[in-house]
Amino acid sequence: MLTARLRKLMDDLAETFWLLPALIVFIGALSAAGLVQLDRSGILPRWLLEGWLYDGGATGARTLLGAVASSTIGVAGTSFSITIAALSLAAGQMGPRLLRNFTRDRGNQLTLGIFLGTFCYSLIVLRSVRTQDEGAFIPHLSLTIAIILAFVCVATLVYFVGHMAGRINVDTVIELVSDEVQSAIVRLTTDKKPAAPPPTEFWRHGVAINDSRQGYLQHIDDQGLADWAASHNTAIRLLLRPGHYVFPGAPIAIVVPQVEGADAAIQDATALGPQRVSSADLEFAVRQLVEVAVRALSPGINDPHTAMSALDRLGGALCQLVPLHLPTGVVTRDDRPTLVVPSIQYEGLLNAMFHMIRQNAAANAAVLIRMLNVLTAVVSAERDGSRMASLKLHADLIVGDARRNITAPSDVQDVERRYAAFLATQNGGPLGELKR
């Protein structure tokens, strides 16, 4: 049962900033060594050497390679400084948890890799150049490639400046996080109704399994753990889902009946880490958008338009969920539940989306009205009774906060009108508001 650990390894590699630059540096060094050997082989045709490749002397070649190497390493340092400045700005305005959107950004990694790769390429080629007194060797093809790489670095610098200017735009960050939420919905939901979990009485005579580890539960190999439980004629109910924190010595699962090796099997099928990840945790993906909105509503930033943009994306995610089912976490073998993993349900997802934003915007009429507009749009598409009831609960909370915290009567009336429109849409569908 290595699937969970492999997923964690893949996530860790995807989050690292150094992997792609290191790979490009390695390719640059390997290419330099290979091209120098090709130049030494003497198989390049004379017409190519005389008409297309670098035809200067050894002194010029050394000067050229030295200039390329020194300039690229200098620009690489400048690019790194720009990235650090962008990270500091993002951490202050949008939250430190969004920094990984910068560190794992392929554009930033590619830029640094190209500059460092060109630097290493130039150094390796430089050490092969020989003057007449040293043995007269000029790697013409390698030098021509160095010139081409210098122009590539110029184009990369232009791209990087524009790329970073776009990345620190808050709307761009919100769109990136929204795409992550949508990807998580596609990955973690199903269009078929999942199996219902067994009743509580099923676990009444179970035995708790404690875990000595600590950290956030990042991945679960549910299929492998279900196979293990089926082969040992037992059933396992995990008490935590991805995104929950595992406390050392606290119960992590219940086993019915108790079998030997259950604790080791559960540890093998679960992977822990120091932080939450969105690949298996829909709530965490949502909370990143919520964090942007909450920070925007803080007195130090006071940017309600950013909060409204985040609310629009949250509403879009709920509309995407309309035809889909959230998982129940039940894994069966031979029509018998062998593993139950807790999973976030619609009500809990709404709580994660709107509670903190509503609490921080309790006296902001514009944001409360936008929240009601979003809920109205969602309820116009949603026809499931339990989901509509959950949406109405949040609409009731919003109008209640407006009545208590907003002092201007006209603002309260605006909120009341949007609340009435929500109720009309809930009761009469998309055309309900027109029938009032």
C-alpha positions as CSV (number, residue, x, y, z in Angstrom):
1,M,0.0,0.0,0.0
2,L,2.5,2.6,-1.2
3,T,-0.1,4.7,-3.2
4,A,-0.6,7.3,-0.5
5,R,3.1,7.8,0.0
6,L,3.7,8.0,-3.7
7,R,1.0,10.6,-4.0
8,K,2.6,12.5,-1.2
9,L,6.0,12.3,-2.9
10,M,4.5,13.6,-6.2
11,D,2.9,16.5,-4.4
12,D,6.1,17.3,-2.6
13,L,8.0,17.3,-5.8
14,A,5.4,19.5,-7.5
15,E,5.7,22.0,-4.6
16,T,9.5,22.2,-4.8
17,F,11.0,25.3,-6.5
18,W,14.3,23.7,-7.3
19,L,13.4,20.6,-9.3
20,L,12.8,22.2,-12.7
21,P,15.8,24.6,-12.5
22,A,18.1,21.8,-11.4
23,L,16.9,19.7,-14.3
24,I,17.6,22.5,-16.8
25,V,21.0,23.1,-15.3
26,F,21.8,19.4,-15.7
27,I,20.6,19.5,-19.3
28,G,22.7,22.6,-20.0
29,A,25.9,21.1,-18.6
30,L,25.3,17.8,-20.4
31,S,24.6,19.7,-23.7
32,A,27.8,21.7,-23.3
33,A,29.9,18.6,-22.8
34,G,28.2,16.9,-25.8
35,L,28.6,19.8,-28.2
36,V,32.2,20.3,-27.3
37,Q,32.9,16.7,-28.1
38,L,31.0,17.2,-31.4
39,D,33.3,20.1,-32.2
40,R,36.3,18.1,-31.4
41,S,35.2,15.2,-33.6
42,G,35.8,17.3,-36.8
43,I,32.7,15.9,-38.5
44,L,31.1,19.3,-39.0
45,P,31.1,20.3,-42.7
46,R,33.3,23.3,-43.8
47,W,30.4,25.1,-45.3
48,L,28.6,25.1,-42.0
49,L,31.7,26.3,-40.2
50,E,32.5,29.1,-42.6
51,G,29.0,30.3,-43.4
52,W,26.8,29.8,-40.3
53,L,28.8,29.2,-37.1
54,Y,31.0,31.5,-35.0
55,D,34.2,32.2,-36.8
56,G,36.2,34.4,-34.4
57,G,39.4,33.6,-32.6
58,A,40.0,32.1,-29.1
59,T,40.4,35.5,-27.4
60,G,37.0,36.7,-28.7
61,A,35.5,33.3,-27.8
62,R,36.6,33.6,-24.2
63,T,35.4,37.2,-24.0
64,L,32.0,36.2,-25.5
65,L,31.5,33.3,-23.1
66,G,32.6,35.3,-20.1
67,A,30.1,38.1,-21.0
68,V,27.3,35.6,-21.4
69,A,28.1,33.8,-18.1
70,S,28.5,36.9,-16.0
71,S,25.4,38.6,-17.4
72,T,23.1,35.6,-17.0
73,I,24.1,34.9,-13.4
74,G,23.6,38.6,-12.6
75,V,20.1,38.6,-14.2
76,A,19.3,35.3,-12.4
77,G,20.0,37.1,-9.1
78,T,17.8,40.0,-10.1
79,S,15.0,37.6,-11.1
80,F,15.3,35.9,-7.8
81,S,15.1,39.2,-6.0
82,I,11.9,40.1,-8.0
83,T,10.4,36.8,-7.0
84,I,11.2,37.4,-3.3
85,A,9.6,40.8,-3.5
86,A,6.5,39.4,-5.2
87,L,6.3,36.7,-2.5
88,S,6.5,39.3,0.3
89,L,3.7,41.3,-1.4
90,A,1.5,38.2,-1.8
91,A,2.1,37.1,1.8
92,G,1.0,40.5,3.2
93,Q,-2.0,41.1,1.0
94,M,-3.3,37.6,0.1
95,G,-2.0,35.3,2.8
96,P,1.1,33.1,3.2
97,R,-0.7,29.9,2.2
98,L,-0.9,31.3,-1.4
99,L,2.9,31.5,-1.6
100,R,3.0,28.0,-3.0
101,N,1.2,29.4,-6.1
102,F,4.4,31.4,-6.8
103,T,7.0,28.8,-5.8
104,R,5.4,26.0,-7.9
105,D,4.7,28.4,-10.8
106,R,6.4,26.8,-13.9
107,G,7.1,30.2,-15.4
108,N,9.2,31.3,-12.4
109,Q,11.0,28.0,-12.3
110,L,11.6,28.0,-16.1
111,T,13.1,31.5,-16.0
112,L,15.5,30.7,-13.2
113,G,16.5,27.4,-14.9
114,I,17.2,29.1,-18.3
115,F,19.5,31.7,-16.7
116,L,21.4,29.2,-14.6
117,G,21.5,26.6,-17.3
118,T,23.0,29.2,-19.7
119,F,25.5,30.2,-17.1
120,C,26.7,26.6,-16.5
121,Y,26.7,25.9,-20.3
122,S,28.9,28.9,-20.9
123,L,31.4,28.0,-18.1
124,I,31.8,24.4,-19.4
125,V,32.3,25.6,-23.0
126,L,34.7,28.3,-21.8
127,R,37.1,25.8,-20.2
128,S,37.5,24.0,-23.5
129,V,38.7,27.1,-25.5
130,R,42.4,27.0,-26.3
131,T,44.6,29.7,-27.9
132,Q,47.4,29.0,-30.4
133,D,49.9,28.6,-27.6
134,E,47.7,26.2,-25.7
135,G,46.8,24.0,-28.6
136,A,44.3,26.0,-30.7
137,F,40.8,24.7,-30.2
138,I,37.7,26.8,-30.7
139,P,34.3,25.0,-30.3
140,H,32.5,26.9,-33.1
141,L,29.2,25.0,-32.8
142,S,29.1,25.4,-29.0
143,L,29.9,29.1,-29.2
144,T,27.1,29.6,-31.7
145,I,24.7,27.8,-29.4
146,A,25.9,30.1,-26.5
147,I,25.0,33.2,-28.6
148,I,21.5,31.7,-29.3
149,L,21.1,31.0,-25.6
150,A,22.0,34.6,-24.8
151,F,19.1,35.8,-27.0
152,V,16.8,33.2,-25.4
153,C,17.8,34.7,-22.0
154,V,16.9,38.2,-23.3
155,A,13.4,37.0,-24.4
156,T,13.0,35.1,-21.1
157,L,13.7,38.3,-19.1
158,V,11.0,40.2,-21.0
159,Y,8.6,37.3,-20.4
160,F,9.5,37.1,-16.7
161,V,8.8,40.8,-16.1
162,G,5.4,40.6,-17.7
163,H,4.7,37.2,-16.0
164,M,5.4,38.5,-12.5
165,A,3.4,41.7,-13.1
166,G,0.4,39.5,-13.9
167,R,1.0,37.1,-11.1
168,I,0.9,39.7,-8.3
169,N,-2.4,40.9,-9.6
170,V,-5.0,39.8,-7.0
171,D,-7.6,38.9,-9.7
172,T,-5.0,36.6,-11.3
173,V,-4.3,34.9,-8.0
174,I,-8.0,34.5,-7.3
175,E,-8.5,32.9,-10.7
176,L,-5.6,30.5,-10.1
177,V,-7.1,29.5,-6.8
178,S,-10.5,29.2,-8.4
179,D,-9.1,26.8,-11.0
180,E,-7.6,24.7,-8.2
181,V,-11.1,24.5,-6.5
182,Q,-12.7,23.5,-9.8
183,S,-10.0,20.8,-10.4
184,A,-10.6,19.5,-6.8
185,I,-14.3,19.3,-7.5
186,V,-13.8,17.4,-10.7
187,R,-11.3,15.0,-9.0
188,L,-13.2,14.5,-5.7
189,T,-16.8,14.3,-6.7
190,T,-18.9,11.8,-8.7
191,D,-21.9,12.0,-11.0
192,K,-23.3,8.7,-9.5
193,K,-24.9,8.6,-6.0
194,P,-22.4,7.0,-3.7
195,A,-23.2,4.2,-1.2
196,A,-24.6,5.2,2.1
197,P,-22.4,4.6,5.2
198,P,-23.5,1.9,7.6
199,P,-25.5,2.9,10.7
200,T,-23.8,4.0,13.9
201,E,-24.8,0.7,15.6
202,F,-22.5,-1.1,13.1
203,W,-19.4,0.3,14.9
204,R,-20.7,0.0,18.5
205,H,-18.5,-3.0,19.4
206,G,-15.4,-1.7,17.5
207,V,-11.9,-1.2,18.8
208,A,-10.2,2.2,18.6
209,I,-6.8,2.3,16.9
210,N,-4.4,4.9,18.2
211,D,-1.7,6.6,16.1
212,S,1.6,7.8,17.5
213,R,2.3,10.1,14.6
214,Q,1.4,13.7,14.2
215,G,0.8,16.0,11.3
216,Y,-1.9,16.7,8.7
217,L,-3.4,13.8,6.9
218,Q,-2.6,14.4,3.3
219,H,-3.4,11.2,1.4
220,I,-5.2,7.9,2.0
221,D,-4.8,4.8,-0.1
222,D,-8.5,3.9,0.4
223,Q,-8.6,1.1,-2.2
224,G,-5.5,-0.6,-0.8
225,L,-6.8,-0.3,2.8
226,A,-10.2,-1.6,1.7
227,D,-8.6,-4.6,0.1
228,W,-6.6,-5.3,3.2
229,A,-9.8,-5.1,5.4
230,A,-11.7,-7.4,3.0
231,S,-8.9,-10.0,3.0
232,H,-8.9,-10.0,6.9
233,N,-12.7,-10.0,7.2
234,T,-12.9,-6.8,9.0
235,A,-14.2,-3.2,8.5
236,I,-12.4,0.0,9.2
237,R,-13.8,3.4,10.0
238,L,-11.3,6.2,9.8
239,L,-12.1,9.1,12.2
240,L,-10.1,11.6,10.2
241,R,-10.2,12.7,6.6
242,P,-7.5,14.4,4.5
243,G,-6.9,17.9,5.9
244,H,-7.5,16.9,9.5
245,Y,-4.6,17.0,12.0
246,V,-3.5,13.7,13.5
247,F,-2.7,14.1,17.2
248,P,-0.1,11.7,18.7
249,G,-1.8,9.0,20.8
250,A,-5.3,10.0,19.7
251,P,-7.6,7.4,17.9
252,I,-7.4,7.5,14.2
253,A,-9.8,4.6,13.3
254,I,-12.3,2.1,14.6
255,V,-12.0,-1.6,13.6
256,V,-14.8,-4.1,13.7
257,P,-13.9,-6.8,14.5
258,Q,-10.4,-6.3,15.8
259,V,-7.6,-8.1,13.8
260,E,-3.9,-8.2,14.2
261,G,-1.9,-5.8,12.1
262,A,-4.7,-3.2,11.6
263,D,-2.6,-0.4,13.1
264,A,0.3,-1.1,10.8
265,A,-2.0,-1.4,7.8
266,I,-3.6,2.0,8.5
267,Q,-0.3,3.7,8.9
268,D,1.0,2.2,5.6
269,A,-2.2,3.5,3.9
270,T,-2.0,7.0,5.2
271,A,0.6,9.8,4.5
272,L,1.0,12.7,6.9
273,G,2.7,16.0,6.3
274,P,3.4,19.4,8.0
275,Q,0.7,21.2,6.0
276,R,-2.6,20.7,4.2
277,V,-2.8,20.0,0.5
278,S,-5.7,20.5,-1.9
279,S,-5.2,17.4,-4.0
280,A,-7.3,15.3,-1.7
281,D,-8.9,18.1,0.5
282,L,-11.7,20.1,-1.1
283,E,-12.2,22.2,2.0
284,F,-8.6,23.4,1.9
285,A,-8.9,24.5,-1.7
286,V,-12.0,26.5,-0.8
287,R,-10.4,28.0,2.3
288,Q,-7.6,29.5,0.2
289,L,-10.3,31.6,-1.6
290,V,-11.9,32.4,1.7
291,E,-8.5,33.6,3.1
292,V,-8.1,36.0,0.2
293,A,-11.6,37.4,0.9
294,V,-11.1,37.7,4.7
295,R,-7.8,39.5,4.3
296,A,-9.3,41.9,1.8
297,L,-12.0,42.7,4.4
298,S,-9.4,43.5,7.2
299,P,-9.1,47.1,8.2
300,G,-5.5,47.2,7.1
301,I,-6.4,46.3,3.5
302,N,-10.1,47.3,3.2
303,D,-10.7,46.0,-0.3
304,P,-14.3,44.7,-0.6
305,H,-14.0,44.3,-4.4
306,T,-11.5,41.5,-3.9
307,A,-13.8,39.8,-1.4
308,M,-16.7,40.1,-4.0
309,S,-14.5,38.5,-6.6
310,A,-13.7,35.6,-4.3
311,L,-17.5,35.2,-3.6
312,D,-18.2,35.1,-7.3
313,R,-15.7,32.2,-7.7
314,L,-17.2,30.4,-4.7
315,G,-20.7,30.7,-6.2
316,G,-19.3,29.3,-9.5
317,A,-17.9,26.3,-7.6
318,L,-21.3,25.6,-6.0
319,C,-23.0,25.8,-9.4
320,Q,-20.4,23.4,-10.7
321,L,-21.5,21.0,-7.9
322,V,-25.2,21.1,-8.9
323,P,-25.2,17.8,-10.9
324,L,-22.5,16.1,-8.8
325,H,-22.5,14.2,-5.6
326,L,-20.0,14.6,-2.8
327,P,-18.4,11.3,-1.7
328,T,-19.6,9.5,1.4
329,G,-16.3,7.8,1.8
330,V,-17.7,4.3,1.7
331,V,-15.6,1.6,0.0
332,T,-17.3,-1.7,-0.5
333,R,-16.1,-5.2,-1.3
334,D,-18.7,-7.8,-2.3
335,D,-21.5,-5.4,-1.4
336,R,-20.1,-5.1,2.2
337,P,-18.7,-1.9,3.5
338,T,-15.0,-2.5,4.4
339,L,-13.8,1.1,4.8
340,V,-15.5,4.4,5.7
341,V,-13.5,7.6,5.4
342,P,-15.1,10.8,6.7
343,S,-15.9,13.3,3.9
344,I,-17.1,16.9,3.8
345,Q,-20.7,17.2,3.0
346,Y,-22.6,20.1,1.3
347,E,-23.5,21.8,4.6
348,G,-19.9,21.7,5.8
349,L,-18.7,23.0,2.5
350,L,-21.1,26.0,2.7
351,N,-19.9,26.7,6.2
352,A,-16.3,26.7,5.1
353,M,-17.2,29.1,2.2
354,F,-19.4,31.7,3.9
355,H,-19.1,31.7,7.7
356,M,-15.8,33.6,8.0
357,I,-16.5,36.0,5.1
358,R,-20.0,36.8,6.6
359,Q,-18.5,37.3,10.1
360,N,-15.9,39.7,8.8
361,A,-18.4,41.6,6.6
362,A,-21.2,41.8,9.1
363,A,-21.3,45.6,8.8
364,N,-20.5,45.8,5.1
365,A,-23.7,46.1,3.2
366,A,-22.1,45.7,-0.3
367,V,-20.4,42.4,0.6
368,L,-23.6,41.0,2.3
369,I,-25.6,41.9,-0.8
370,R,-23.1,40.2,-3.0
371,M,-23.3,37.1,-0.8
372,L,-27.1,37.1,-1.2
373,N,-26.7,37.5,-5.0
374,V,-24.3,34.6,-5.1
375,L,-26.7,32.4,-3.0
376,T,-29.6,33.4,-5.2
377,A,-27.7,32.4,-8.4
378,V,-26.8,29.1,-6.8
379,V,-30.4,28.3,-5.6
380,S,-31.7,29.2,-9.0
381,A,-29.7,26.2,-10.4
382,E,-30.0,23.9,-7.4
383,R,-33.2,21.8,-6.9
384,D,-32.1,19.4,-4.2
385,G,-34.2,20.0,-1.1
386,S,-31.5,19.5,1.5
387,R,-29.0,21.7,-0.4
388,M,-31.6,24.4,-0.8
389,A,-32.3,24.3,2.9
390,S,-28.5,24.7,3.6
391,L,-28.4,27.7,1.3
392,K,-31.4,29.3,3.0
393,L,-29.7,28.9,6.4
394,H,-26.8,31.0,5.2
395,A,-29.1,33.6,3.6
396,D,-30.9,33.8,7.0
397,L,-27.6,34.4,8.8
398,I,-26.7,37.1,6.3
399,V,-29.9,39.1,6.7
400,G,-29.7,38.6,10.5
401,D,-26.2,40.1,10.6
402,A,-27.4,43.0,8.5
403,R,-30.3,43.8,10.8
404,R,-28.0,43.7,13.8
405,N,-24.9,45.5,12.5
406,I,-25.8,47.9,9.7
407,T,-27.0,51.2,11.0
408,A,-28.1,52.9,7.8
409,P,-31.8,52.0,7.2
410,S,-31.5,52.3,3.4
411,D,-28.6,49.7,3.4
412,V,-30.7,47.3,5.5
413,Q,-33.6,47.7,3.1
414,D,-31.2,46.8,0.2
415,V,-30.2,43.7,2.0
416,E,-33.8,42.8,2.7
417,R,-34.7,43.2,-0.9
418,R,-32.0,40.8,-2.0
419,Y,-33.1,38.4,0.7
420,A,-36.7,38.5,-0.6
421,A,-35.3,37.9,-4.1
422,F,-33.5,34.8,-2.7
423,L,-36.7,33.5,-1.1
424,A,-38.7,34.0,-4.3
425,T,-36.0,32.2,-6.4
426,Q,-35.9,29.4,-3.9
427,N,-39.7,28.9,-3.9
428,G,-40.4,29.6,-7.6
429,G,-37.2,28.7,-9.4
430,P,-35.2,31.0,-11.8
431,L,-38.4,32.9,-12.7
432,G,-39.6,33.2,-9.1
433,E,-38.4,36.7,-8.7
434,L,-40.4,37.9,-11.7
435,K,-43.6,36.4,-10.3
436,R,-43.4,38.5,-7.0
